[in-house]
């Protein structure tokens, strides 16, 4: 996984996650809200590796992660489908 701010910070999770779950989680407003006070910059926002590593994650069991990831992926697909219909 790569999280990008002023610097691109590669990281490897220390535990297993269901496919697709971590991507949705890191883009969730609840996760991002805890990073906002730690961000610096006006035009280009940066955040340190230490700030990201201090973020708190609430992680359900893998089977629930799979269901959550599948739900959000289905919603993404549905939104994309409706956007395409609106464009035509």
Secondary structure, 3 states (H helix, E strand, C coil): CEEECCCEEECCCCCCCCCCHHHHHHCCHHHHHHHHCCCECCCCCECCHHHHHCCCCCCCCHHHHHHHHHHHHHHHHHHHHHHHHHHC
